[in-house]
Amino acid sequence: MGLQYKRILLKLSGEAMAGEKHFGLDYPTVQRICESIKACHELGAEIAIVVGGGNFWRGRQNGSMDRTRADHIGMLATVMNSLSLADALESLGVETRVQTAIPMQSIAEPYIRNKAVRHLEKGRVVIFGCGTGNPFFSTDTGAALRAAEIDLETGESKDVLKTREAISIPLAAPLGEHTYTPESDFTANGYHLEGVRAELSPAGLYLFTTFTAP
């Protein structure tokens, strides 16, 4: 099957990895998600992933804590999810690299744009942790930012929502506004991914219209 888009980015919510447990990691769910990612990879797609941390922590729900510190804890949650995804993918024989926006050299590579692109060109799945690496910005914004940085292919459509579906990059809206359900599927241009449907966030809309929409 010919691929309409060679390079794609998947925004995976933390809640998707919790499955029916709604907290932490549900390993059968993580394995199913990674099996779908592997199927896309075997088609020849270059795959980058941004994962959230809402299955462990949501800074905005902890009003008594300093917001910057709360967001830093959330970034650590995304790293736990990134490492879990990497382990599941590697167990399926998919070569994977984790890069984090905050340096954690003992467990992951620091985010370097050119190095990430090189990994993709070599057929490795690249997982981006820590969002943008800055407090006050969600992993949804991080997903749109990384998509712009790695030259994500957007095709000819000028419709942002249509483009978002075409390149398999659902961006989650704030908790309570998204449409994700554990049973939801996402299919576009030959890619089939389970449990990753969501609405486009305002930050994602801005970044896509500014940097990636034709």
Solvent accessible surface area in square Angstrom, and as a share of the most:
residue,aa,sasa,rsa
1,M,158,0.71
2,G,72,0.69
3,L,46,0.23
4,Q,115,0.51
5,Y,10,0.04
6,K,93,0.39
7,R,27,0.10
8,I,2,0.01
9,L,0,0.00
10,L,1,0.01
11,K,9,0.04
12,L,0,0.00
13,S,20,0.13
14,G,1,0.01
15,E,35,0.16
16,A,2,0.02
17,M,0,0.00
18,A,0,0.00
19,G,6,0.06
20,E,137,0.61
21,K,117,0.50
22,H,136,0.61
23,F,129,0.54
24,G,9,0.08
25,L,21,0.11
26,D,28,0.14
27,Y,147,0.56
28,P,81,0.51
29,T,14,0.08
30,V,2,0.01
31,Q,61,0.27
32,R,118,0.43
33,I,7,0.04
34,C,0,0.00
35,E,85,0.38
36,S,15,0.10
37,I,1,0.01
38,K,58,0.25
39,A,54,0.42
40,C,3,0.02
41,H,42,0.19
42,E,120,0.54
43,L,64,0.32
44,G,31,0.29
45,A,4,0.03
46,E,22,0.10
47,I,3,0.02
48,A,0,0.00
49,I,0,0.00
50,V,2,0.01
51,V,1,0.00
52,G,5,0.05
53,G,9,0.08
54,G,21,0.21
55,N,1,0.00
56,F,53,0.22
57,W,65,0.23
58,R,52,0.19
59,G,12,0.11
60,R,119,0.43
61,Q,110,0.49
62,N,49,0.25
63,G,78,0.75
64,S,124,0.80
65,M,69,0.31
66,D,89,0.46
67,R,101,0.37
68,T,47,0.27
69,R,160,0.58
70,A,0,0.00
71,D,21,0.11
72,H,74,0.33
73,I,57,0.29
74,G,14,0.14
75,M,13,0.06
76,L,96,0.48
77,A,2,0.01
78,T,3,0.01
79,V,6,0.03
80,M,92,0.41
81,N,0,0.00
82,S,0,0.00
83,L,65,0.32
84,S,22,0.14
85,L,0,0.00
86,A,10,0.08
87,D,99,0.51
88,A,9,0.07
89,L,0,0.00
90,E,93,0.42
91,S,81,0.52
92,L,37,0.18
93,G,69,0.66
94,V,5,0.03
95,E,84,0.38
96,T,5,0.03
97,R,69,0.25
98,V,14,0.08
99,Q,1,0.00
100,T,1,0.00
101,A,29,0.23
102,I,54,0.27
103,P,84,0.53
104,M,33,0.15
105,Q,133,0.59
106,S,115,0.74
107,I,92,0.47
108,A,13,0.10
109,E,37,0.17
110,P,44,0.27
111,Y,43,0.16
112,I,87,0.44
113,R,86,0.31
114,N,104,0.53
115,K,86,0.37
116,A,0,0.00
117,V,17,0.10
118,R,131,0.48
119,H,9,0.04
120,L,0,0.00
121,E,91,0.41
122,K,105,0.45
123,G,32,0.31
124,R,43,0.16
125,V,0,0.00
126,V,0,0.00
127,I,0,0.00
128,F,3,0.01
129,G,2,0.01
130,C,1,0.01
131,G,7,0.06
132,T,20,0.12
133,G,18,0.17
134,N,76,0.39
135,P,30,0.19
136,F,121,0.50
137,F,118,0.49
138,S,42,0.27
139,T,27,0.15
140,D,14,0.07
141,T,15,0.09
142,G,0,0.00
143,A,0,0.00
144,A,1,0.01
145,L,54,0.27
146,R,11,0.04
147,A,0,0.00
148,A,26,0.20
149,E,54,0.24
150,I,0,0.00
151,D,86,0.44
152,L,13,0.07
153,E,69,0.31
154,T,14,0.08
155,G,36,0.34
156,E,162,0.73
157,S,27,0.17
158,K,150,0.63
159,D,77,0.40
160,V,19,0.11
161,L,88,0.44
162,K,129,0.55
163,T,4,0.03
164,R,17,0.06
165,E,82,0.37
166,A,18,0.14
167,I,0,0.00
168,S,0,0.00
169,I,0,0.00
170,P,1,0.01
171,L,0,0.00
172,A,14,0.11
173,A,11,0.08
174,P,52,0.33
175,L,75,0.37
176,G,74,0.71
177,E,113,0.51
178,H,47,0.21
179,T,52,0.30
180,Y,30,0.11
181,T,59,0.34
182,P,54,0.34
183,E,129,0.58
184,S,8,0.05
185,D,73,0.38
186,F,16,0.07
187,T,90,0.53
188,A,14,0.11
189,N,53,0.27
190,G,35,0.33
191,Y,0,0.00
192,H,82,0.37
193,L,5,0.02
194,E,61,0.28
195,G,4,0.04
196,V,7,0.04
197,R,95,0.35
198,A,9,0.07
199,E,72,0.32
200,L,25,0.12
201,S,6,0.04
202,P,103,0.65
203,A,37,0.29
204,G,0,0.00
205,L,83,0.41
206,Y,138,0.53
207,L,17,0.08
208,F,5,0.02
209,T,71,0.41
210,T,69,0.40
211,F,120,0.50
212,T,21,0.12
213,A,28,0.22
214,P,82,0.51
